[in-house]
Amino acid sequence: MKRWMVMACAVAFGGAVVSCMAADVASSKNKPYEVAIQNFAFSPKTITVRAGTRVVWANRDEEPHTVTSAGNQFTSSKALDSGDIYATTFSKPGTYTYYCSIHPMMVGTIIVQ
C-alpha cells in the first residue's frame, strides 16, 4: 500500500501561515473488516470502523443465517448458507445494529466514526 505524507496548514487573516501539521494518509481505501458468523453468534459482536469501511460477514455455521438491519439502516442480506458471505459499506458515521432474522438472539453492532 502506498502512503503519502500530507501537510495541512492553517492560514491566518492576511495570508500568514500560523501552523502546519503532517498526516500520514493511506492512498488506498479502508481494508474490509470481517465478522464471522459461527456458533450462533456474530464475532466480534461489536466493531468500530471508519466511515467508508466495507464490512464482510462470513457464515461459518452449518445453519443458514441472515444479517438483518434493525430499522432498515442498511440493506439486509438474504439467507446465507454455510460458506456464504455478505458485504456492505458503511459510508456515514453512526451506530448500526443488526440481527439474524432466523435466530433473533444473534445480535451485533457496527459503530462507524
C-alpha positions as CSV (number, residue, x, y, z in Angstrom):
1,M,0.0,0.0,0.0
2,K,1.4,3.4,-0.9
3,R,1.4,6.0,1.7
4,W,1.7,9.8,1.3
5,M,2.7,12.5,3.7
6,V,0.1,15.3,3.6
7,M,0.7,18.7,5.0
8,A,-2.3,20.7,6.4
9,C,-1.6,24.3,7.2
10,A,-3.8,26.9,8.9
11,V,-3.6,30.4,7.3
12,A,-4.5,33.4,9.3
13,F,-6.1,36.6,8.0
14,G,-3.6,38.4,5.8
15,G,-2.1,35.2,4.4
16,A,0.4,34.4,7.2
17,V,0.8,30.7,7.8
18,V,0.1,30.1,11.5
19,S,0.6,26.4,11.9
20,C,1.2,23.2,9.9
21,M,0.9,19.6,10.7
22,A,1.7,16.4,8.8
23,A,-0.6,13.5,8.5
24,D,0.2,10.0,7.2
25,V,-2.6,9.0,4.8
26,A,-3.1,5.7,3.1
27,S,-3.6,6.1,-0.6
28,S,-5.9,3.1,-0.9
29,K,-9.4,2.7,0.6
30,N,-10.0,1.2,4.0
31,K,-9.4,-2.6,4.2
32,P,-12.6,-4.7,4.6
33,Y,-13.4,-5.8,8.1
34,E,-14.7,-9.4,8.6
35,V,-17.3,-10.5,11.1
36,A,-17.6,-14.3,11.5
37,I,-20.9,-15.9,11.9
38,Q,-20.3,-19.1,14.0
39,N,-21.6,-20.9,17.0
40,F,-24.9,-19.0,16.5
41,A,-23.2,-15.6,17.2
42,F,-21.6,-12.7,15.3
43,S,-17.9,-12.5,16.2
44,P,-16.9,-9.9,17.2
45,K,-20.3,-8.8,18.4
46,T,-19.4,-5.1,18.3
47,I,-16.9,-3.4,16.0
48,T,-15.8,0.2,15.5
49,V,-14.7,1.2,12.0
50,R,-14.1,4.4,10.0
51,A,-16.7,5.8,7.6
52,G,-16.1,4.2,4.2
53,T,-15.2,0.7,5.6
54,R,-16.6,-2.4,3.9
55,V,-17.8,-5.0,6.4
56,V,-17.9,-8.6,5.3
57,W,-19.9,-11.3,7.2
58,A,-18.9,-14.9,6.6
59,N,-21.2,-17.7,7.6
60,R,-19.1,-20.4,9.2
61,D,-22.0,-22.3,10.8
62,E,-23.8,-25.3,9.2
63,E,-27.1,-23.5,9.6
64,P,-28.3,-20.6,7.5
65,H,-28.2,-17.0,9.0
66,T,-29.1,-13.5,7.9
67,V,-27.6,-10.1,8.5
68,T,-30.8,-8.0,9.1
69,S,-30.5,-4.3,9.7
70,A,-32.6,-3.1,12.7
71,G,-34.5,-0.1,11.5
72,N,-33.5,-0.5,7.8
73,Q,-30.3,1.4,8.3
74,F,-28.6,-0.6,5.6
75,T,-29.6,-3.3,3.1
76,S,-30.1,-6.6,4.8
77,S,-28.8,-9.9,3.4
78,K,-30.7,-12.9,2.1
79,A,-30.3,-16.2,4.0
80,L,-26.6,-17.1,4.0
81,D,-25.8,-20.8,3.7
82,S,-22.6,-22.3,5.1
83,G,-19.7,-20.6,3.4
84,D,-21.7,-17.7,2.0
85,I,-20.6,-14.1,2.6
86,Y,-22.5,-10.8,2.6
87,A,-20.9,-7.4,2.5
88,T,-21.9,-3.7,2.7
89,T,-20.0,-0.4,3.0
90,F,-20.8,1.9,5.9
91,S,-20.4,5.5,4.5
92,K,-21.9,7.6,7.2
93,P,-20.9,7.8,10.9
94,G,-23.5,6.3,13.3
95,T,-24.4,3.2,15.2
96,Y,-25.8,0.3,13.2
97,T,-27.5,-2.6,14.9
98,Y,-28.3,-5.9,13.2
99,Y,-29.5,-9.4,14.0
100,C,-30.2,-12.7,12.4
101,S,-33.9,-12.9,11.4
102,I,-33.8,-16.7,11.6
103,H,-32.2,-16.7,15.1
104,P,-33.1,-13.3,16.7
105,M,-31.0,-13.9,19.8
106,M,-28.0,-13.3,17.4
107,V,-27.2,-9.6,17.5
108,G,-24.4,-7.3,16.6
109,T,-23.4,-3.6,16.3
110,I,-21.3,-1.6,13.9
111,I,-20.1,1.8,15.2
112,V,-18.9,4.0,12.3
113,Q,-16.8,7.0,13.1
